[in-house]
Amino acid sequence: MNSNEKLLNTIIELADDSRPTNIDPSKVRKASTLSDMDFAQSLLSLEDSGFIELQFGSDLLTDILISTKVPIK
């Protein structure tokens, strides 16, 4: 399983079953076993693929919007 799949699985495990929905990025980071670099690269890759949308405030990641492309548990 690659880093993107690992992070997407972590997001699915932590999120509720509604789509679209938001999730706190700090919860995802805490639950993830990826290195900081892999975590950041996977977030960007998942955003490019349309699975998530990263939301920023004052140049800080504040929310991860989970799209309808992401399956529920």
N, CA, C and O of each residue as an XYZ file, in Angstrom:
292
protein
N       0.856     -1.169      0.000
C       0.000      0.000      0.000
C       0.909      1.241      0.000
O       1.825      1.342      0.816
N       0.653      2.166     -0.905
C       1.489      3.359     -0.957
C       1.014      4.419      0.041
O      -0.010      4.249      0.701
N       1.759      5.493      0.139
C       1.467      6.547      1.123
C       0.095      7.172      0.912
O      -0.613      7.460      1.877
N      -0.283      7.383     -0.343
C      -1.593      7.984     -0.630
C      -2.723      7.084     -0.141
O      -3.689      7.555      0.458
N      -2.593      5.785     -0.403
C      -3.617      4.844      0.039
C      -3.682      4.781      1.562
O      -4.768      4.726      2.140
N      -2.524      4.791      2.207
C      -2.494      4.762      3.673
C      -3.189      5.984      4.263
O      -3.970      5.870      5.208
N      -2.898      7.155      3.694
C      -3.509      8.377      4.211
C      -5.001      8.400      3.923
O      -5.786      8.808      4.779
N      -5.403      7.973      2.742
C      -6.831      7.938      2.419
C      -7.567      6.983      3.356
O      -8.675      7.289      3.797
N      -6.974      5.839      3.665
C      -7.594      4.903      4.609
C      -7.715      5.515      6.002
O      -8.719      5.319      6.685
N      -6.702      6.249      6.416
C      -6.761      6.933      7.712
C      -7.897      7.940      7.734
O      -8.640      8.024      8.712
N      -8.031      8.699      6.664
C      -9.113      9.698      6.569
C     -10.473      9.011      6.620
O     -11.377      9.479      7.312
N     -10.626      7.913      5.897
C     -11.900      7.179      5.887
C     -12.231      6.663      7.289
O     -13.381      6.743      7.721
N     -11.243      6.142      7.991
C     -11.462      5.612      9.336
C     -11.901      6.702     10.314
O     -12.725      6.450     11.193
N     -11.360      7.903     10.166
C     -11.652      8.983     11.109
C     -12.920      9.764     10.783
O     -13.541     10.341     11.676
N     -13.303      9.784      9.527
C     -14.438     10.618      9.095
C     -15.772      9.942      9.386
O     -15.871      8.720      9.497
N     -16.798     10.788      9.504
C     -18.138     10.216      9.615
C     -18.586      9.759      8.230
O     -17.846      9.912      7.257
N     -19.785      9.203      8.134
C     -20.243      8.606      6.882
C     -20.863      9.583      5.899
O     -21.252      9.172      4.805
N     -20.970     10.849      6.242
C     -21.559     11.797      5.293
C     -20.485     12.285      4.326
O     -19.313     12.404      4.685
N     -20.901     12.561      3.107
C     -20.015     13.125      2.096
C     -20.776     14.206      1.359
O     -21.940     13.978      1.029
N     -20.217     15.344      1.081
C     -18.912     15.795      1.539
C     -18.938     16.142      3.029
O     -19.990     16.445      3.592
N     -17.800     16.094      3.633
C     -17.660     16.424      5.046
C     -16.264     16.966      5.309
O     -15.365     16.807      4.484
N     -16.086     17.594      6.435
C     -14.773     18.117      6.828
C     -14.189     17.277      7.943
O     -14.914     16.632      8.701
N     -12.868     17.292      8.034
C     -12.176     16.616      9.118
C     -11.001     17.488      9.553
O     -10.375     18.166      8.739
N     -10.724     17.455     10.820
C      -9.631     18.240     11.392
C      -8.294     17.628     10.959
O      -8.038     16.456     11.238
N      -7.448     18.397     10.285
C      -6.177     17.844      9.821
C      -5.256     17.385     10.955
O      -4.434     16.490     10.755
N      -5.382     17.978     12.122
C      -4.522     17.548     13.232
C      -4.881     16.135     13.691
O      -4.003     15.384     14.115
N      -6.155     15.768     13.611
C      -6.569     14.402     13.956
C      -6.011     13.407     12.944
O      -5.565     12.317     13.304
N      -6.044     13.802     11.672
C      -5.517     12.926     10.624
C      -4.011     12.763     10.803
O      -3.487     11.654     10.694
N      -3.324     13.855     11.074
C      -1.870     13.797     11.245
C      -1.491     12.924     12.436
O      -0.550     12.133     12.365
N      -2.231     13.076     13.525
C      -1.950     12.300     14.734
C      -2.148     10.801     14.491
O      -1.382      9.984     15.001
N      -3.171     10.441     13.716
C      -3.477      9.035     13.466
C      -2.600      8.429     12.363
O      -2.483      7.207     12.266
N      -1.999      9.261     11.551
C      -1.185      8.785     10.438
C       0.176      8.300     10.921
O       0.757      8.847     11.858
N       0.664      7.266     10.259
C       1.987      6.740     10.572
C       3.042      7.227      9.573
O       4.195      6.799      9.625
N       2.647      8.116      8.671
C       3.552      8.610      7.636
C       4.516      9.654      8.201
O       4.215     10.329      9.186
N       5.664      9.771      7.568
C       6.594     10.841      7.919
C       5.965     12.182      7.529
O       5.010     12.220      6.753
N       6.491     13.256      8.056
C       5.953     14.579      7.733
C       5.968     14.835      6.233
O       4.994     15.352      5.684
N       7.052     14.483      5.572
C       7.178     14.705      4.126
C       6.161     13.869      3.354
O       5.484     14.386      2.466
N       6.048     12.580      3.685
C       5.082     11.713      3.006
C       3.654     12.174      3.263
O       2.812     12.121      2.367
N       3.379     12.623      4.474
C       2.050     13.123      4.821
C       1.697     14.330      3.937
O       0.615     14.383      3.351
N       2.608     15.282      3.849
C       2.357     16.486      3.044
C       2.208     16.140      1.569
O       1.305     16.649      0.904
N       3.071     15.290      1.055
C       2.995     14.900     -0.354
C       1.708     14.140     -0.654
O       1.102     14.332     -1.708
N       1.294     13.287      0.261
C       0.062     12.525      0.063
C      -1.161     13.429      0.101
O      -2.092     13.240     -0.682
N      -1.173     14.416      1.005
C      -2.278     15.377      1.029
C      -2.407     16.076     -0.317
O      -3.505     16.187     -0.863
N      -1.289     16.545     -0.847
C      -1.316     17.245     -2.132
C      -1.742     16.324     -3.267
O      -2.486     16.734     -4.159
N      -1.277     15.090     -3.236
C      -1.647     14.120     -4.270
C      -3.133     13.780     -4.207
O      -3.794     13.687     -5.241
N      -3.658     13.595     -2.995
C      -5.088     13.301     -2.845
C      -5.931     14.496     -3.278
O      -7.026     14.324     -3.814
N      -5.424     15.705     -3.048
C      -6.143     16.900     -3.506
C      -6.125     16.956     -5.031
O      -7.152     17.239     -5.648
N      -4.987     16.696     -5.639
C      -4.889     16.695     -7.106
C      -5.803     15.648     -7.735
O      -6.294     15.841     -8.847
N      -6.033     14.545     -7.031
C      -6.893     13.469     -7.527
C      -8.373     13.743     -7.290
O      -9.226     13.006     -7.783
N      -8.683     14.796     -6.537
C     -10.075     15.151     -6.299
C     -10.714     14.473     -5.107
O     -11.923     14.596     -4.908
N      -9.927     13.753     -4.300
C     -10.485     13.083     -3.129
C     -10.721     14.048     -1.969
O     -11.675     13.897     -1.206
N      -9.850     15.029     -1.850
C      -9.965     15.992     -0.757
C      -9.713     17.398     -1.285
O      -9.174     17.583     -2.375
N     -10.114     18.378     -0.489
C      -9.775     19.770     -0.754
C      -9.164     20.319      0.524
O      -9.756     20.227      1.600
N      -7.990     20.883      0.397
C      -7.302     21.453      1.553
C      -7.758     22.887      1.729
O      -7.762     23.667      0.777
N      -8.143     23.235      2.951
C      -8.616     24.582      3.240
C      -7.644     25.245      4.206
O      -7.294     24.697      5.251
N      -7.220     26.448      3.817
C      -6.202     27.167      4.580
C      -6.764     28.456      5.159
O      -7.680     29.059      4.601
N      -6.200     28.865      6.285
C      -6.484     30.144      6.903
C      -5.181     30.689      7.450
O      -4.511     30.019      8.236
N      -4.818     31.876      7.053
C      -3.538     32.482      7.474
C      -2.359     31.564      7.179
O      -1.463     31.404      8.009
N      -2.365     30.963      5.998
C      -1.302     30.074      5.533
C      -1.164     28.792      6.344
O      -0.158     28.093      6.224
N      -2.153     28.476      7.164
C      -2.145     27.227      7.930
C      -3.289     26.334      7.451
O      -4.371     26.824      7.127
N      -3.048     25.040      7.407
C      -4.090     24.087      7.046
C      -5.115     24.024      8.175
O      -4.784     23.646      9.299
N      -6.354     24.393      7.876
C      -7.384     24.443      8.907
C      -8.416     23.324      8.788
O      -9.017     22.925      9.786
N      -8.620     22.821      7.585
C      -9.638     21.794      7.363
C      -9.276     20.946      6.155
O      -8.596     21.397      5.233
N      -9.740     19.727      6.185
C      -9.671     18.856      5.018
C     -11.115     18.536      4.638
O     -11.841     17.909      5.410
N     -11.526     18.965      3.455
C     -12.861     18.670      2.945
C     -12.781     17.351      2.188
O     -11.999     17.211      1.248
N     -13.583     16.402      2.598
C     -13.594     15.078      1.975
C     -14.684     15.073      0.913
O     -15.847     15.344      1.208
N     -14.307     14.765     -0.318
C     -15.257     14.818     -1.433
C     -16.126     13.560     -1.480
O     -15.922     12.605     -0.731
N     -17.090     13.600     -2.377
C     -17.987     12.455     -2.559
C     -17.282     11.298     -3.244
O     -17.840     10.202     -3.304
N     -16.073     11.498     -3.764
C     -15.293     10.410     -4.379
C     -14.760      9.439     -3.327
O     -14.402      8.308     -3.654
N     -14.704      9.868     -2.078
C     -14.150      9.030     -1.019
C     -15.244      8.102     -0.486
O     -16.297      8.568     -0.050
N     -14.997      6.801     -0.522
C     -16.009      5.871     -0.015
C     -16.161      5.977      1.498
O     -15.267      6.447      2.202
N     -17.308      5.531      1.970
C     -17.493      5.455      3.428
C     -16.904      4.143      3.897
O     -16.548      3.290      3.083
N     -16.801      3.978      5.195
C     -16.183      2.778      5.788
C     -16.703      1.559      5.119
O     -16.310      0.446      5.471
